[in-house]
Amino acid sequence: MNVPQFSLNKRDTALMLAALALVLLLAGCGNPAGAPGGPVSYTPGAGQVLIRLIEAPGNIAPSLNALPAWEIYGDGTLLYQSQGSSSDQLREAQLHPTDIAHLLDVVVNQDAFFADPKSLYGKLIPDVGSMVLTVHANQRQKTVSLFDEEGAPPEDQHMFAILHVLQSYQPASSRPYAPPGAVVLVRPSSGSTTEVVPWPYPDISLQQVAAQECPIFAGHSACVATSGPTGYFPIYGKRGVALLNLVESGKLSLTSQEGETYVILAWPLLPDNLVVQPDGKQWVETFGWSGGRWPLLPGVH
């Protein structure tokens, strides 16, 4: 049997080598999940959220939450809740730029946060909450909701890998977060005023605060008309921190003022709440059925 003989001239050899080089180049330009990528760009500075993980409560009124489970800012400030702790008190750490770069590389490059346009991952269970994950990097921002991991399709696993990385991350050192004050949420209650704690700050009208915050729960049409602004009410400084401690300890959940009873909720002011945005406002974002983005009111000290 005669075996065909092939010969390549110099021109054919050069073309083949060029084609092979192009294939290798294109293969190296891809960034599939799990493959290393280039440095991830981000906006530095205090109050700039790079990664936020927060629990969105299920359909249990009032269904809203503003306390992050894990959150890192552009200046390296990390706020997080310790896993396994009975308290939801935030802890604070300061990360080096190399730590930020590593975390963003894991989230954006290795686990491919921006790989697909989906916003819901995992097995959706009606009326049950989710973990909400936001990433702002490489001049992109995306928010996704992570539901039950058990039974989630294989293509969703990269998002749960990110969740586990954040939840297990332990900084070298940390301290309790010292907030500059508290965001206070006030709702009228029909309960009796005989077994509740009197409101400790007579210069702050709970009736007025409740009117300003009413649309957060009920919408403007269900609230008493008011000429004042709408949003979340802050109390800054020592009074805000003292009130936050009372609410967190369970010593002040129902309070009374001028014969009326109110339900009081509170959470710490966060660094992003203190940043004045291009529209001239400061904002508070909450998550859950009653969650949303509302302006931070002037408040008091």
LINBELPE-V883979 format. One line per field, one symbol per residue. phi: phi as a letter, one per 30 degrees, with the letter a starting at -180 (. if undefined). Layout:
BEGIN
phi->???
END
This chain:
BEGIN
phi->.dddccbcddddddddddddddddddddddbdejcdbdecdacdjdiddcbbbbdcdddbdddaabcddaabcdcjdccacddiddccddcbbccdedddddddddddddchecdbddbbbiddceicdbcccbbbahhbbbbbcccdddiddedcddddddeddddcdbddaabddcddlbcccbbdbcddcdbcddddbddcddddddddceddcciddccdebdddclcccbciddddddedddddidbccbbahiccbcccabddceddcdddediccbbccbkdcdlcbdddeibc
END
